[in-house]
Amino acid sequence: MPMTYVLREAEMPILPPGHEDIRILHFSDLHLTPARKNEIADIKSFISLKPDLVISTGDFLAHKNAVPVALDALDGLLDIPGLFVFGSNDYYEPIPKNPLKYLLPNHGKRKHGPELPWQELDSGLQARGWKNINTSRTTLTIKKTIIEARGTDDAHLEFDDYSLVAGEAGKCHVAIGVTHAPYLRIIEGMKNDNLDAIFAGHTHGGQVRLPWPGGSKALTTNCDLPNWRARGLTVVKGEPLLNVSAGMGTGPFSRIRVASPPEVSLVTLTAAF
């Protein structure tokens, strides 16, 4: 079966001189249901990218019966070191909404569907060795590089509390942040703590993009991140490098993606110049 997603590759030159490259598979926003057979097959194919580390920035689920589906789809990757946080659709089942509301100002009002079995997903991922960093910091060593990682719970639901993980990094070669929705308050906190890079999702790359000189332009990020940063690796002077995954899926009630195809990121950490 041919793959139906885009592989977005990028380099982050943040390792000390002499350190071996580290391949990070960054995926987000699977929004899985038992019916999404093509997406499940695509996820199973990720193992062929041979990552050294896997980072998921949440929204694994979109259905009450999707936990075993997600664990099966990710099975091959769960033997590789992994970090994850949750998004709003891991906690609550999606409900029908007017898609035009995504283009309006975000006033923090939320309508939730039934609670999803996120505890079961959490247990299943951790049982295989992946680390939940929703509200914690952790350290791992890959190819003799010490990586400190910290994460926040979902900012779109205002579950985030960066103070729980704030502070300068400890003894490490690289410090990274992981969050589902890249709200500016989280980026600012991680910037103040001198992190090297941030991984996020949530935006779907804008989900609907307009043709624009040089490519296409997102109409929204569904948060306060500027639209030009809706997907891929972006650089702002004085801030950590930011990689936003446009995600693999969509909510079950907004299945259309325009000029923003499903994607997964392969981010290679390289030695700084």
Secondary structure as UniProt FT lines:
FT   STRAND          6..15
FT   TURN            17..18
FT   STRAND          22..27
FT   TURN            34..35
FT   HELIX           37..45
FT   HELIX           46..49
FT   STRAND          53..56
FT   TURN            64..65
FT   HELIX           67..73
FT   HELIX           75..79
FT   STRAND          82..84
FT   HELIX           88..91
FT   HELIX           99..103
FT   HELIX           118..127
FT   TURN            128..129
FT   STRAND          131..132
FT   TURN            134..135
FT   STRAND          137..142
FT   TURN            143..144
FT   STRAND          145..151
FT   TURN            155..158
FT   HELIX           162..164
FT   STRAND          174..178
FT   HELIX           184..192
FT   TURN            193..194
FT   STRAND          197..200
FT   HELIX           204..206
FT   STRAND          208..212
FT   TURN            213..214
FT   STRAND          215..218
FT   HELIX           227..229
FT   STRAND          232..234
FT   TURN            237..238
FT   STRAND          241..244
FT   TURN            252..253
FT   STRAND          263..271
//
